[in-house]
Amino acid sequence: MSRRRYEIDESKIERFLKEGRGQGEGVDYSPWLTIQDVPSSGRSTRALGSTTGRIHHLLSDIETRLFLILDRSSLVIDIREQFPLPRHETQRIAAAMGVKHPLEPKAGNDIVMTTDFLITMRRGSETWLTARSVKPSSELDRKRVLEKQEIERRYWLEQNVSFHIVTENELPRELKKNLMFLNEMRSFEGLIVPYQGYWQDRTEKFISHFKLVQGCTLKEFFNSLEDNYGFQAGEALTVFRYLAANKIISFNLLEEWDVHLAIGNFTLVESSNEECHRHVIG
């Protein structure tokens, strides 16, 4: 079996350009790098985005954490990962800084630098871009890493786009754990049903009963649905995950949760609470 060539030489850059890498928006965007283009360290992820309706290529655990937050935000209308910067611009900036432009180690050519996330946001009639670089905090004391980040920062400054570095310190593990647990149940598609509209019926019963109960745990509420509405074992949890994934039920995603929490910790809402991610995406 031949070994995969991960170096991105000039011929591969030309091929990426012809393929339309780094172009398009929303569902039509194609990232400059995919998980097939970089060596795997076991932390790469392909994730279906609810915001864009396409598969996103996330190259680290921290990128996945930030993506899950962005994808849940009602302010975010597009997420473009591994966004390429014009090479002639980053070369010019590096020269002005008096530092070497990042190189492809094996081929020796200047690489096409990328920003981990270019995010389109909207509030009311106002739409704007913001850029985020994702780095482990342990790397931010390395001179070369900081030089590369400064090239990115200066590029986006010239574009009048805010740029920030995000580390694991801004992205709690519990938040990622909760979001991944919920996102697996954003849709009932693929679940076996005894009749058409089964899960819609279950969802309506869940919501109507939820509005009435108080003074019990979430587990006790699930048991009540089984006793009074004919829910099968596990169905109440499935509906809960669906409602929470679609921001119809809200709870503190920054903390560990379980079914033994009081029902008062969970709220039926019209729109999502932005507090868990506002400090990350600005």
C-alpha positions in Angstrom: 0.0 0.0 0.0 1.4 3.4 -1.0 1.8 6.0 1.7 -0.3 9.2 1.4 1.6 12.3 0.4 0.7 15.1 2.8 3.1 17.8 1.5 1.3 20.5 -0.5 3.7 21.5 -3.2 3.0 23.9 -6.1 1.3 21.3 -8.3 -1.1 20.4 -5.4 -1.8 24.1 -4.8 -2.6 24.5 -8.5 -5.0 21.5 -8.3 -6.7 22.9 -5.1 -7.3 26.2 -7.0 -8.8 24.4 -10.0 -11.0 22.4 -7.6 -12.4 25.7 -6.1 -10.9 25.1 -2.7 -11.5 28.1 -0.4 -14.3 29.4 -2.6 -18.1 29.6 -2.2 -20.3 30.3 0.8 -22.7 28.3 2.9 -23.4 24.8 1.5 -21.2 25.6 -1.5 -18.0 26.5 0.3 -15.1 24.1 -0.1 -12.3 24.3 2.6 -8.7 24.7 1.5 -7.7 21.7 3.6 -9.7 18.6 4.4 -9.0 15.9 6.9 -7.5 13.8 4.0 -4.9 16.5 3.3 -3.2 16.6 6.8 -1.7 13.8 8.9 -4.2 12.4 11.3 -3.5 12.6 15.0 -6.8 11.0 15.9 -8.5 14.3 16.6 -9.8 15.2 13.1 -13.5 15.3 12.7 -16.1 15.5 9.9 -19.2 17.2 11.2 -22.5 18.0 9.5 -23.3 21.7 10.1 -26.9 22.7 10.8 -26.0 26.3 9.9 -24.5 25.5 6.5 -26.0 22.1 5.7 -22.6 20.7 4.6 -19.8 18.6 6.1 -17.1 20.6 7.9 -13.5 19.4 8.1 -12.2 20.1 11.6 -8.5 19.3 12.2 -8.2 19.3 16.0 -10.2 18.7 19.1 -10.2 22.5 19.9 -11.5 23.2 16.4 -14.4 20.8 17.0 -15.3 22.4 20.3 -15.4 25.9 18.7 -17.3 24.7 15.7 -20.0 23.2 17.9 -20.5 26.5 19.6 -20.6 28.4 16.3 -23.0 26.0 14.8 -25.4 26.4 17.7 -25.4 30.2 17.7 -28.4 32.1 16.3 -26.0 34.9 15.4 -23.9 32.8 13.0 -25.2 32.4 9.4 -22.1 30.9 7.8 -18.9 29.1 8.9 -16.0 28.7 6.6 -13.2 26.5 8.1 -9.6 26.3 6.8 -10.1 29.6 4.9 -7.1 30.4 2.6 -5.4 33.7 2.7 -4.0 35.2 -0.6 -0.4 34.0 -0.7 0.9 37.2 -2.3 -0.6 39.1 0.6 0.8 37.0 3.4 4.2 37.0 1.6 4.1 40.8 1.5 3.2 41.0 5.2 5.9 38.5 6.2 8.5 40.5 4.3 7.3 43.8 6.0 7.6 42.1 9.4 11.1 40.8 8.5 10.2 37.2 9.2 10.1 34.0 7.0 6.9 33.1 5.3 5.7 29.6 6.4 7.1 26.9 4.2 6.1 23.4 3.1 8.8 21.4 4.9 9.4 18.8 2.3 8.7 20.7 -1.0 10.3 23.9 0.2 7.6 26.2 -1.3 5.7 28.9 0.6 2.4 27.4 1.8 -1.0 28.9 1.4 -1.8 30.1 4.9 -5.2 29.5 6.3 -7.4 30.9 9.1 -9.2 28.2 11.0 -12.6 29.9 10.9 -14.1 32.8 8.9 -17.5 33.4 10.4 -20.4 35.4 9.0 -22.7 36.8 11.6 -25.9 38.7 11.6 -27.9 40.7 14.1 -31.0 42.3 12.7 -30.0 44.1 9.5 -26.3 44.2 10.4 -24.0 41.5 8.9 -20.3 41.2 9.6 -17.3 38.9 9.4 -15.0 37.7 12.2 -12.0 35.4 12.0 -10.7 33.0 14.6 -7.5 31.0 14.9 -7.5 28.0 17.2 -4.4 27.1 19.1 -3.5 25.1 22.2 -2.4 27.6 24.9 0.9 25.7 25.3 1.9 26.8 21.8 1.5 30.5 22.4 4.9 30.8 24.0 6.7 29.7 20.8 8.2 32.6 18.8 7.5 31.0 15.4 3.9 30.3 16.3 3.4 33.9 17.3 5.0 35.2 14.1 2.5 33.1 12.0 -0.4 34.4 14.1 0.8 38.0 13.6 0.8 37.5 9.8 -2.8 36.4 10.1 -3.7 39.2 12.4 -2.2 41.8 10.1 -4.0 40.4 7.1 -7.4 40.5 8.7 -6.7 43.9 10.1 -6.2 45.2 6.6 -9.5 43.6 5.6 -11.2 45.4 8.6 -12.2 42.0 10.0 -11.7 41.2 13.7 -9.3 38.4 14.5 -8.8 36.6 17.7 -6.9 33.5 18.9 -9.0 30.9 20.7 -7.5 28.3 23.1 -8.9 25.4 25.1 -9.2 27.8 28.0 -12.2 29.5 26.3 -13.8 26.2 25.3 -14.8 24.1 28.3 -14.7 20.4 27.8 -18.1 20.0 29.4 -19.6 22.3 26.8 -18.2 20.2 24.0 -19.4 17.0 25.7 -22.9 18.4 26.1 -23.1 19.7 22.5 -21.9 16.5 20.9 -24.4 14.5 23.0 -27.2 16.7 21.8 -26.1 17.2 18.2 -26.3 13.5 17.5 -30.1 13.9 17.8 -30.8 17.0 15.8 -33.2 15.0 13.7 -35.4 12.0 14.1 -34.5 10.9 10.6 -33.5 7.2 10.4 -35.3 6.2 13.6 -37.8 3.3 13.2 -41.4 4.4 13.7 -44.6 2.4 14.0 -46.6 5.0 12.1 -46.1 8.3 10.2 -45.9 11.3 12.5 -44.9 9.1 15.5 -42.1 11.3 16.7 -44.1 14.5 16.1 -46.8 13.1 18.3 -44.2 12.2 21.0 -42.7 15.6 20.8 -46.0 17.4 21.2 -46.9 15.2 24.2 -43.5 15.9 25.8 -43.9 19.6 25.4 -47.4 19.8 26.7 -46.6 17.7 29.7 -43.4 19.6 30.4 -45.4 22.8 30.7 -47.4 21.3 33.5 -44.9 19.5 35.7 -42.9 20.9 38.6 -41.1 19.7 41.7 -39.7 16.6 40.2 -36.4 15.4 38.6 -36.0 15.0 34.9 -35.9 11.2 35.4 -39.2 11.4 37.2 -40.7 13.4 34.4 -39.5 10.8 31.9 -41.1 8.1 34.0 -44.4 10.0 34.0 -44.4 10.1 30.3 -44.0 6.4 30.2 -46.7 5.8 32.8 -49.3 8.3 31.4 -48.5 8.7 27.7 -47.3 5.3 26.6 -43.7 6.4 26.0 -41.4 3.4 25.5 -38.1 3.2 27.5 -35.6 5.7 26.2 -38.1 7.6 24.0 -38.4 10.5 26.5 -34.6 11.0 26.5 -34.6 10.9 22.7 -37.2 13.6 22.5 -35.3 15.6 25.2 -32.1 15.5 23.2 -33.9 16.5 20.0 -35.6 19.5 21.7 -32.3 20.6 23.4 -30.3 20.1 20.1 -32.8 22.3 18.3 -32.8 24.9 21.2 -36.4 24.4 22.2 -35.3 23.3 25.6 -32.5 25.2 27.3 -30.1 24.3 30.2 -26.7 25.2 31.3 -24.4 23.7 28.8 -21.3 24.7 30.7 -22.0 22.3 33.5 -22.3 18.5 33.7 -26.0 17.4 33.7 -27.9 14.2 34.2 -31.4 13.0 34.5 -31.4 13.3 38.3 -31.4 17.2 38.1 -34.5 19.0 39.1 -36.9 19.8 36.3 -36.5 23.5 37.1 -33.0 23.4 35.6 -34.5 23.0 32.2 -36.5 25.7 30.4 -38.8 25.7 27.4 -37.7 28.6 25.2 -38.4 30.3 21.9 -34.8 31.0 21.1 -31.3 30.0 22.4 -29.4 31.5 25.2 -26.2 33.1 23.8 -24.3 33.4 27.1 -22.2 30.2 26.6 -20.6 31.4 23.4 -20.8 35.2 23.2 -17.4 35.7 24.8 -15.9 33.4 22.2 -17.2 34.8 18.9 -17.8 38.4 19.8 
